[in-house]
Amino acid sequence: MSHNLLKGKKGIIFGALNEMSIAWKVAEHAHEQGAEFVLTNAPVAMRMGEINKLAAKVNAQVIPADATSIEDLENLFTKAQEILGGKLDFVLHSIGMSPNVRKNKHYTDLNYNWYHQTIDISAMSLHKTLAVAKKQDALNDWASVVALTYIAAQRILPDYGDMADAKSMLESIARSFGFHYGMAKNVRINTISQSPTMTTAGSGVGGFDKFVSYADKMSPLGNASAEACADYCLAMFSDYTRYVTMQNLFHDGGFSATCITNELMDKM
Ligand SMILES: NC(=O)c1ccc[n+]([C@@H]2O[C@H](COP(=O)([O-])OP(=O)(O)OC[C@H]3O[C@@H](n4cnc5c(N)ncnc54)[C@H](O)[C@@H]3O)[C@@H](O)[C@H]2O)c1
């Protein structure tokens, strides 16, 4: 149901790969709520072609950009402002990838070139995005930037590998850049820490399906879906959350505050 929550707002949505992607749901819901935006993803992800279906559905243009490339990001922000006819009000960073996790490299035996890539793609890309936006003065006052993260930044999950380090860094960048961009232009920057969700990135983590059902049982409200995550992102882009910044916000049905449930205790 549309409340026109984002009417008049313009933005960029990174990371819609296929229908399962959290960014895909954000794009659909943002469109329903009256936002105008461009979609972007890495050129290699474009080749799968799915994003064009989404673009047609939400009436958006697609601008390829590798989020580790300053040149690509400069082009993205310049073109997005041209297409949308002005500065932007929101950005969704929904990007994550670890070659070490993909190739089952144990955390104690990382390939360091891949480790660099994990950090560059999954964390530093947020810094680069914000730095380019700030240099171009591409964001309106009170604009809202959201990056998606995971509780492995605070608590160990053995198979999440070096992605845990990337997520810790991502959350730190949101806090640090949130301070500087807030002081300069009242731009707010937050991370949303989402429940485990069956997507392409999620299912790359070993034992993921078991972990999804464990997390579901450990959460008083159950796991938050990708659809629900999209709604939370929209709330953060809206004017109803204008004084929330530099936070890591758990969107996990209560998982992060739960030590044990009776159901799980009975299984012991
Ligand atoms: N699925 C989960 O369980 C879960 C839980 C918490 C947080 N998250 C986070 O949500 C975000 C979105 O992931 P998802 O679960 O929707 O999976 P997804 O695989 O659909 O999305 C990941 C996206 O990152 C993009 N990407 C990879 N390298 C890139 C690059 N160099 N430049 C630009 N884009 C690049 C991919 O093309 C893809 O679109 C990620 O940050 C992920 O870590 C996911």
The ligand as an SDF file (V2000), in Angstrom:
LIG
                    3D

 44 48  0  0  0  0  0  0  0  0999 V2000
   21.5070  -12.3700    2.8030 N   0  0  0  0  0  0  0  0  0  0  0  0
   21.8110  -12.2290    4.0760 C   0  0  0  0  0  0  0  0  0  0  0  0
   21.6870  -13.1540    4.8880 O   0  0  0  0  0  0  0  0  0  0  0  0
   22.2760  -10.8910    4.5760 C   0  0  0  0  0  0  0  0  0  0  0  0
   22.1870  -10.6170    5.9630 C   0  0  0  0  0  0  0  0  0  0  0  0
   22.6570   -9.3930    6.4270 C   0  0  0  0  0  0  0  0  0  0  0  0
   23.2210   -8.4900    5.5310 C   0  0  0  0  0  0  0  0  0  0  0  0
   23.3030   -8.7940    4.1960 N   0  0  0  0  0  0  0  0  0  0  0  0
   23.9280   -7.8290    3.2920 C   0  0  0  0  0  0  0  0  0  0  0  0
   22.9640   -7.3480    2.3850 O   0  0  0  0  0  0  0  0  0  0  0  0
   23.6580   -6.8440    1.2460 C   0  0  0  0  0  0  0  0  0  0  0  0
   22.9780   -7.3660   -0.0210 C   0  0  0  0  0  0  0  0  0  0  0  0
   23.1530   -8.7400   -0.1280 O   0  0  0  0  0  0  0  0  0  0  0  0
   21.9980   -9.7560   -0.5780 P   0  0  0  0  0  0  0  0  0  0  0  0
   21.8580  -10.7130    0.5400 O   0  0  0  0  0  0  0  0  0  0  0  0
   20.8440   -9.0020   -1.0970 O   0  0  0  0  0  0  0  0  0  0  0  0
   22.7230  -10.5800   -1.7450 O   0  0  0  0  0  0  0  0  0  0  0  0
   22.9590  -10.2730   -3.3250 P   0  0  0  0  0  0  0  0  0  0  0  0
   23.9630  -11.2850   -3.7460 O   0  0  0  0  0  0  0  0  0  0  0  0
   21.6700  -10.2460   -4.0150 O   0  0  0  0  0  0  0  0  0  0  0  0
   23.6070   -8.8020   -3.3380 O   0  0  0  0  0  0  0  0  0  0  0  0
   24.9940   -8.5450   -3.2600 C   0  0  0  0  0  0  0  0  0  0  0  0
   25.2880   -7.5340   -4.3490 C   0  0  0  0  0  0  0  0  0  0  0  0
   26.6410   -7.0370   -4.2860 O   0  0  0  0  0  0  0  0  0  0  0  0
   26.9600   -6.7340   -5.6360 C   0  0  0  0  0  0  0  0  0  0  0  0
   28.4010   -6.5180   -5.8250 N   0  0  0  0  0  0  0  0  0  0  0  0
   29.3950   -7.4320   -5.6410 C   0  0  0  0  0  0  0  0  0  0  0  0
   30.5730   -6.8750   -5.9970 N   0  0  0  0  0  0  0  0  0  0  0  0
   30.3110   -5.5980   -6.3900 C   0  0  0  0  0  0  0  0  0  0  0  0
   31.1210   -4.5200   -6.8750 C   0  0  0  0  0  0  0  0  0  0  0  0
   32.4500   -4.6350   -7.0130 N   0  0  0  0  0  0  0  0  0  0  0  0
   30.5130   -3.3520   -7.2000 N   0  0  0  0  0  0  0  0  0  0  0  0
   29.1630   -3.2090   -7.0830 C   0  0  0  0  0  0  0  0  0  0  0  0
   28.3550   -4.1960   -6.6220 N   0  0  0  0  0  0  0  0  0  0  0  0
   28.9250   -5.3720   -6.2890 C   0  0  0  0  0  0  0  0  0  0  0  0
   26.4590   -7.9720   -6.3710 C   0  0  0  0  0  0  0  0  0  0  0  0
   26.4390   -7.8220   -7.7890 O   0  0  0  0  0  0  0  0  0  0  0  0
   25.0990   -8.1270   -5.7570 C   0  0  0  0  0  0  0  0  0  0  0  0
   24.1220   -7.3840   -6.4680 O   0  0  0  0  0  0  0  0  0  0  0  0
   25.1280   -7.2620    1.4010 C   0  0  0  0  0  0  0  0  0  0  0  0
   25.8540   -6.1970    1.9680 O   0  0  0  0  0  0  0  0  0  0  0  0
   25.0140   -8.3980    2.3910 C   0  0  0  0  0  0  0  0  0  0  0  0
   26.2110   -8.6340    3.0940 O   0  0  0  0  0  0  0  0  0  0  0  0
   22.8160   -9.9680    3.7080 C   0  0  0  0  0  0  0  0  0  0  0  0
  1  2  1  0
  2  3  2  0
  2  4  1  0
  4  5  1  0
  4 44  2  0
  5  6  2  0
  6  7  1  0
  7  8  2  0
  8  9  1  0
  8 44  1  0
  9 10  1  0
  9 42  1  0
 10 11  1  0
 11 12  1  0
 11 40  1  0
 12 13  1  0
 13 14  1  0
 14 15  2  0
 14 16  1  0
 14 17  1  0
 17 18  1  0
 18 19  2  0
 18 20  1  0
 18 21  1  0
 21 22  1  0
 22 23  1  0
 23 24  1  0
 23 38  1  0
 24 25  1  0
 25 26  1  0
 25 36  1  0
 26 27  1  0
 26 35  1  0
 27 28  2  0
 28 29  1  0
 29 30  1  0
 29 35  2  0
 30 31  1  0
 30 32  2  0
 32 33  1  0
 33 34  2  0
 34 35  1  0
 36 37  1  0
 36 38  1  0
 38 39  1  0
 40 41  1  0
 40 42  1  0
 42 43  1  0
M  CHG  2   8   1  16  -1
M  END
$$$$
